[in-house]
Structures are given as C-alpha cells and as structure tokens.
Amino acid sequence: MSAPALTGIQTESRRGRRLLLAAAIAWVALLLLLPLIAIFWTVVRAGLSSVTHTLTEPDVLHAFQLTAIVTVVTVVMTTLFGVIVAWVLVRQRFHGRSLLNAVVDIPFALSPVTVGLAAVVLFGPGGWFAPFFAARGIQIIFALPAMVLVTIFICIPFTIREVVPVLEEIGLDEEDASRTLGASVWLTFFKVTLPNIRWALAYGIALTTARAIGEIGAVLIVSGLIQGKTETATLFIFRAYEERQTAEAYVVALALAAVSVTLLLVIELLRHRQEVERTRT
Amino acid sequence: MSTPIVVDGISKQFGSFEAVRDVTFTAPEGKITALLGPSGSGKSTVLRMIAGLEEPNQGRIFMGEDELTVKSVQERQVGFVFQHYALFRHMSVSDNVAFGLRVRKESKQTRDQRVGDLLDLVQLTPFADRFPDQLSGGQRQRVALARALAPQPQVLLLDEPFGALDAKVRQDLRRWLDELHRELGVTSLLVTHDQEEALELANQIVVMHEGKVEQVGTPAEIYDEPVTPFVAGFVGSANVLHGEVVDGHVHLGSMRIPGAGHLDEGAPAAAFVRPHDVVVTGNGDGVHAVVERVSSLGWLARVSLRLPGGETLVAHVPNDDLHGAGEGDEVRVDLRNPKAFFAPEHASEPDELVAGA
C-alpha cells in the first residue's frame, strides 16, 4: 500500500498549528522583546560616552548601591523566613494552617502602592508606631528601613511558593531515616532537608532578587524621594524621566534590564537543572 | 549484644481514631518477630512507636532493661528500614551507609572499614559511588538495610521492607534477609501484611487486627491453632462455614464439627477449614457434596463443592483422590482439623475470610 495522501483534516490541522506557532512567536517578540530592543537601541545611538557619563554620576552610583542593599537584605530575610514558613506549612498540622497558607499569597494580590500606603499608616507622620520610633530617634519612613520593609513584604511569597511543593514531594521518610540514624533535628535539616530543597530555594532567591530590583510602587511612596539619599535605581529612572533627562533614564533602565535578563537566564538554567534532576528520580 | 524488645500496653490515637489499642508482646532477642495484619491494623504505628517516630498515648516500651519510651529517636539506637527505602537521594551509596557513622563522629578509618564491610555484606560493593536513583528497587532496599545496620543497632525494625518490590525480587530478598539474619542474629521486628512472608521469615508472629493483638505465637501455632476467627481467616486461606452449637459440636446442615465444647449451647458459630483439610472420600463416609468446578494447580486440583445447605467449600486435593469426579458429579467429603469459633454476626466478617486458593 502506498503512503496515503494527506486528508483535508490533516492539512487543515497542520496549517492551524503553524498559525498558532506564528502567533505565539509574534506575541512574545512584539510585546516582550521589542521594548528591550528599543531601549538598547536608544542607548547605543546616544553613544558610549553617555553611558560612561551616566554610570559614573554620584546620584546613579548611590541609587545602584541603595538598590543593592535593599535587595540583599530582602533576599536574606525572605529566604530565612521563607524556609521556616514553608517547613511549618508542610510539616506541621495546626489550626489556622490553611489560613496561613492563604495569607502568604496576599502580596501577589495587592498593588505595591497599597503596601506603601499601609507602611505610611503604620510608620508615617501620626502613624501607629511613629511615636515609638520617634522617641528612640529611629527614622523608619522616608528612610531605608521602610524601603526594605515594603520590599520584603512584596517578596514574601516567592521562596515559600517554590519550596512548599518540593517539601511536599520529598515527604518525611528521609528526615525520619536521618533521625533514626542518630542525627539531631538541626543536623537533619542541614544534611538532608536543605540539600533536597536547594534548587527550589535557588529559584526562589532568583525570583525574589528580580522582584526586589524592579520594585518601584511601594518604595516610591515610603521613600519620600530624597535625591541622593532614598533614591533607588528605579526611583532614579522615575525622576530622571520626569526631569526630561531621558538619556540618563535610558542608560540606568538598560542596566537594570541587563541585570534582570541575566537573572532570568540564570533562573532558566536552574530550572533546567532541577528538571534534569527530577527526571533522574 | 542483642536485646529483646518488650512492648507493654501501648496505645495510640490519631484524633478520634484509635490506631493502636493496648498492644503487649515481647520480641525475643536475636529472633525475627513479624507484626502481621491487614493495612490499617496499626502494625506500622507500633513499629514507629518503638523507633520513637510516634509517641504512644499510653504504655511503655523497653529494650532489655532500658526504657525506650523516655528516650528521643536519636538516643534509641534502632535500625529502621522503610517501605520506600528513604535513601538520601543526594548522597552516593557509600555516603548513605556512612551517614549514621558520621553522625556518631566515628573516625574516617572506622567509617571506611565498616562501609566497605557492609557493602560487601549486601553485595553492592561495585555500586558504592552510584546514586540511589541509579539503582533498582531491590538494590535500594539493600542499601537501606546496610545503612540501618551501620551504627550496629541493638534492634532492627523493618516496615514492609519488600512491599514496594515485585514478586520475584521480593522472593530473592526475603531469602537473602533470612540468611543475613542468621549471620547477624540481631533482634528484628518485621511489619508485613503478607502472611507468606511472616510464616517463612519469622520465629514469632504477632497478628494484629484493628489496632489490637489477636494472637502471638510461632508460625506453626498461628497457622494450626488460630485462637480467633480473624486469625483463622487471615493466615492461610480457609473455608468459613456457619452453623450453631449443639452438644459441643457445630451443626452445619448434615455435618457435625467437633471442638465447640467451649461455646454455649445454641450459639451461632463459625467453622474454619483449610482447603487442604477437605478430603474427598469417593463413596466412603462424609457428607454429600456436588462438584461445581475443578481447576488444576498442577499435581493438586482446586475443587469447588456445593454443600446440601447451599454453602460453597473449596478443596485442594491431589488429582488421584478425585477418582475422576468432574463437574456436576456427586462426591462425599470429610473435614480434617476444623476450628470452631463463636460468631455472633455473620455480616461483620472481614473480607479476608474468603474461601479460596
């Protein structure tokens, strides 16, 4: 029997599939890649001198430094408490567990601006905790502490949501085995649990970093926009653009985009490694 | 070096569910004791309480003179083998085995020596640098066993160790474990739902049902002298026949089964008969029965018989003893070693009480 010719339905479905592929590529290219290319192109056209000039400006350097500090503190805190919360959610049964599970996702649902305003209500002039910190001479609002706090708030879910499913999947057996072999709870955590969740944790950290670097809404409200003092990289872009210093805004924006895209690639690499590891088990 | 385990009246509740109720038994030193029962009978929970992975609500557990119940998991020094191996997936085979020795801060020399010996013992020396996911199920369970044995535990606890393996591997591993135990002589407790496994491996069997101990005895005692209807039905296959007690006999239609002297006159009773204890007598004594179906088991035949009262009886008889009787033929049957028990309600029998091969 000779190979049958394509039926009408087969040609149609083949054409349909090509159409879908084209649509997917166009969608991604136009909406995701084009803006990045545009910024890149604008900066390249302005020339290398504008790049070096901007990146050596004290305000810019300070902004990058502040973004780095906020990001590092956020990553450390969300990782530490993220692992604790994830462990409690998976390994302990208690009343209100599902409530805690739901509450963890609140930052996903809230606009960062709302988070910023909430911080103002708590720490701002006339806020609930304002007298307490004012009496001790500690500046929270319009300063680094509030900026870190709101960023942490916004980044809370990432690590937890990455680690919980992995903890659930690996189950209790290995931890039980470690304890019957004489290992303390701490040793069990560091030698057995942590190595098992390391890729999930790395992925959570990468997502948290990207989010912390890019955060603007909440930080905009609580920072007070003090140039050279409470201005993160995103806030610098915001101000430079407002003041029509567009060249500077583009250069810093491109620098942030470069960091984020690199991170994305690292995330993808990690995810790939995790998948390879999973398929091996 | 080896010690007995004494379990003294332990109970465990999970919420309102009573998983284990007042369980007492002794696992003699250097022997294998099987905890046998259907799933949900509480046997794994008993094992986990001995290891310290669960805490009993009541009762005490001893290892020799030592009370275990006041110690943490880490202090109990028991070897535990899990159904799903529970190997550390990010460690090589030799690191898995060495884990308990590292925790105890043994010197590298002692560690290497012991890991080498154990891998030899479980015949996995060539696999020392492999990772768990590169091993078959049977190999993984042998690594798990080596890991559990490495810190030289006083007792070895095995929770359905062959449960996740296929039949052939299970057979091999069972025999291998038997030999290993003869060599090491460590007090062992084996949780299993497989009666064949318990009968073959154990020196003593504790039969559990709905959180309680039904019977403790040697495999022969459990098989030949079951003390409850549950044990009679669960261990080995058995026919269950219902009747009532008259004159110390269970009356089943035209059959009279002795051995019901301990039961009240007129009480409802159940009689248990093993398929190989049903004797087809050709035209001799016994009650009439009609052959419903004959299937070959090799040199034996599995014969389904219909009794005059309508009940079905399964017999395993040598082919020659059938005297050529086929389906629809009438034969006479006699019962050897029937066991009679009080059976208040017919409906509440467990599913396991199904007559058959």
Interface residues (C-beta under 8 A of the other chain):
Chain A: I170 D173 E174 D176 A177 S178 R179 T180 L181 G182 A183 S184 L187 K191 V192 P195 N196 R280 T281
Chain B: A51 G52 L53 V73 Q74 R76 Q77 V78 G79 F80 F82 H84 Y85 A86 L87 F88 R89 H90 F99 G100 V103 R104 F131 D133 Q134 A144 R147 A148 A150 P151
